[in-house]
Amino acid sequence: MTKRFPTIPLAFEHLSEPERIHRARAFREEIEKRRSVRHFAADPIPMEAIDECIRAAGSAPSGANRQPWTFVVVTDAAVKRAIREAAEEEERLNYGERMTEEWLEALAPLGTSWEKPFLEIAPALIVVFRHAYGEEAGKHVKNYYTMESVGIAVGFLLAALHRAGFATLTHTPSPMGFLQRILGQPENEKAFVLIPVGLPAKGCVVPDIARKELDEIRRRV
């Protein structure tokens, strides 16, 4: 006999076809304006808004509903400096030794380098950790599809932060083990992405890049 679990009614808004198209287009037009920002103002930002965005990220679907994520919000200046120093140490090696010429050529139009001042200037850093496994009553509990689950949650988070009027950047200084050490996260939590959050600096510019057209990314069968 199949075991039954508690259920609740689905809260779902039924829309007309024109309204669905309108909402889809409006969201697309808004999210297209989001860009990766590397020049932040040091102005403080409301933590209540950040918390609401993290709540939105925490509502993402996950394998077996394990919710295998932790979002660490860093605002302490000393900790941000420690993160910058450790990230730049890894990035100096990446740009100087680890990256291939092909990789460096691909990055060239974006104007990136091993220097990461935004890690100190941005008023907040959100470090997203993936739970490789869970912990219950002192025992390891298997998590499922953790990479996919955390990736979806990060997508929710970036959209929520953009909707709330924040500038963001997805930063992945590889390897990222130093984040677990600096922030004191448990062994089962692995850094997934580091997101500086704030307002763009006055006169901020971003690379002049283009997105692929719909026919290049969508295929119907």
RAWO-V56508 format. One record per backbone hydrogen bond with DSSP energy under -1.0 kcal/mol. NH is the residue of the N-H (numbers start at 1). CO is the residue of the C=O. E is the energy in kcal/mol with one decimal. If there is no record, write none. Layout:
nh=NH co=CO e=E
nh=NH co=CO e=E
This chain:
nh=20 co=16 e=-2.3
nh=21 co=17 e=-2.3
nh=22 co=18 e=-2.5
nh=23 co=19 e=-2.8
nh=24 co=20 e=-2.5
nh=25 co=21 e=-2.6
nh=26 co=22 e=-2.6
nh=27 co=23 e=-2.5
nh=28 co=24 e=-2.3
nh=29 co=25 e=-2.7
nh=30 co=26 e=-1.8
nh=31 co=27 e=-3.1
nh=32 co=28 e=-1.9
nh=33 co=30 e=-1.2
nh=34 co=31 e=-1.4
nh=37 co=168 e=-2.3
nh=41 co=199 e=-3.1
nh=50 co=46 e=-1.4
nh=51 co=47 e=-2.8
nh=52 co=48 e=-2.0
nh=53 co=49 e=-2.0
nh=54 co=50 e=-2.2
nh=55 co=51 e=-2.4
nh=56 co=52 e=-2.0
nh=57 co=53 e=-2.1
nh=58 co=54 e=-2.6
nh=59 co=56 e=-1.2
nh=60 co=57 e=-1.7
nh=65 co=62 e=-2.4
nh=66 co=63 e=-1.9
nh=69 co=67 e=-2.0
nh=70 co=129 e=-1.7
nh=72 co=127 e=-2.8
nh=74 co=125 e=-3.4
nh=80 co=76 e=-2.5
nh=81 co=77 e=-2.2
nh=82 co=78 e=-2.1
nh=83 co=79 e=-2.4
nh=84 co=80 e=-2.6
nh=85 co=81 e=-2.8
nh=86 co=82 e=-2.2
nh=87 co=83 e=-2.8
nh=88 co=84 e=-2.9
nh=89 co=85 e=-1.7
nh=90 co=86 e=-1.7
nh=91 co=87 e=-2.8
nh=92 co=88 e=-2.5
nh=93 co=89 e=-1.3
nh=94 co=90 e=-2.2
nh=95 co=91 e=-3.0
nh=96 co=92 e=-1.6
nh=97 co=93 e=-2.9
nh=98 co=93 e=-2.2
nh=99 co=94 e=-3.0
nh=104 co=100 e=-2.4
nh=105 co=101 e=-2.4
nh=106 co=102 e=-1.9
nh=107 co=103 e=-1.7
nh=108 co=104 e=-1.4
nh=110 co=107 e=-1.9
nh=111 co=108 e=-1.6
nh=119 co=116 e=-1.6
nh=120 co=117 e=-1.9
nh=121 co=117 e=-2.0
nh=122 co=118 e=-2.1
nh=124 co=197 e=-1.5
nh=125 co=74 e=-2.0
nh=126 co=195 e=-2.7
nh=127 co=72 e=-2.9
nh=128 co=193 e=-2.7
nh=129 co=70 e=-3.1
nh=130 co=190 e=-3.4
nh=131 co=68 e=-2.4
nh=132 co=188 e=-3.1
nh=134 co=141 e=-3.8
nh=136 co=139 e=-2.5
nh=139 co=136 e=-1.7
nh=141 co=134 e=-2.2
nh=149 co=145 e=-2.6
nh=150 co=146 e=-2.6
nh=151 co=147 e=-2.1
nh=152 co=148 e=-2.1
nh=153 co=149 e=-2.1
nh=154 co=150 e=-2.4
nh=155 co=151 e=-1.8
nh=156 co=152 e=-2.2
nh=157 co=153 e=-2.4
nh=158 co=154 e=-2.8
nh=159 co=155 e=-2.1
nh=160 co=156 e=-2.5
nh=161 co=157 e=-2.7
nh=162 co=158 e=-2.2
nh=163 co=159 e=-2.4
nh=164 co=160 e=-1.8
nh=165 co=162 e=-1.6
nh=166 co=161 e=-2.5
nh=167 co=198 e=-3.2
nh=171 co=194 e=-2.8
nh=179 co=176 e=-1.7
nh=181 co=177 e=-1.5
nh=182 co=178 e=-3.0
nh=183 co=179 e=-2.2
nh=185 co=180 e=-1.8
nh=189 co=186 e=-1.9
nh=190 co=130 e=-2.9
nh=192 co=128 e=-3.3
nh=193 co=128 e=-1.3
nh=194 co=171 e=-2.5
nh=195 co=126 e=-2.9
nh=197 co=124 e=-3.1
nh=198 co=167 e=-1.8
nh=201 co=39 e=-2.8
nh=204 co=201 e=-2.0
nh=209 co=207 e=-1.4
nh=216 co=213 e=-1.6
nh=217 co=214 e=-1.2
nh=218 co=214 e=-2.2
